[in-house]
Amino acid sequence: MYQRYGDNDVYEAVAAVKDVLAIDEDRVYVTGASMGGASTFFHASHYPDFWAAAASFCGYCDYLSLIHI
């Protein structure tokens, strides 16, 4: 399981883009397939206020991890 790997990297990358470009913070989306789909589901379910929408494709979902939200 790769959960929690790179969590900070995702949000640091978004912050770096915000420093360079005008980003509407109400329209930040995340998507991914396979391992990226699992990460998409994880981030959308653990940080729902950050993402405007999420689309997870073919990603593994560890629904038991949601119990700790």
N, C-alpha and C positions, 0 to 999 in steps of 0.2 A: 504494500500500500504506500502510495506516495503522498498521502494527505499531509498538509502543512508544509511540504517542501516548496519553497519559492513564494510563499504568501507575501512576504515583504517586497519581493521583486515586482510582483504585479502592481502593487499600489505605489511603489516608487517609480515605476515606469509611467503610470498614469500621471503622477505628479510632475514628472519631467516633461511630459508632453504639454501639460497645462502651463508650464513655465514658458514654453515656446509658442504655443498656439492658443487662440481664444476657444476654449472648450465650454460648452453648455453642460454644467454639472448635472443637470436633470436629464441628460441624454447620453449617459455613458452605458454602453452595452457590452456584454460578454458572450462569446460563443466558442464552441470547440467540439471536436470529434474524437472518439476513442479516449485516450488518456486526457486529452483536452476537454472532452465532454464530461468526464468525471470531475475534473477541476472546475469546470463551469458550474456544475451542479453544486459542488462543495462551496464555492465562493458565493453563489447566488443564495444559498440557504443559510450561510453563516454571516454574510454581510449584506442583507437585503436592502438596507437603506443606501448603500453605495451605488448599486446597479439599477438602471431604469428598466432593463429587460435582460433576460438570459435565454439562450437557446443551446441546449445540450443535445448532442447527437451521438448515439451509440456509446455513451459513457457508463461506466460502472457506478452504481449508487449504493453507498453504504448507509442505508436508512437508519441503522442503529446509531450512527454518529449524530443524528438529528435530535436524539433524546437529550443531549447535553446542551442544547441551544438555550 
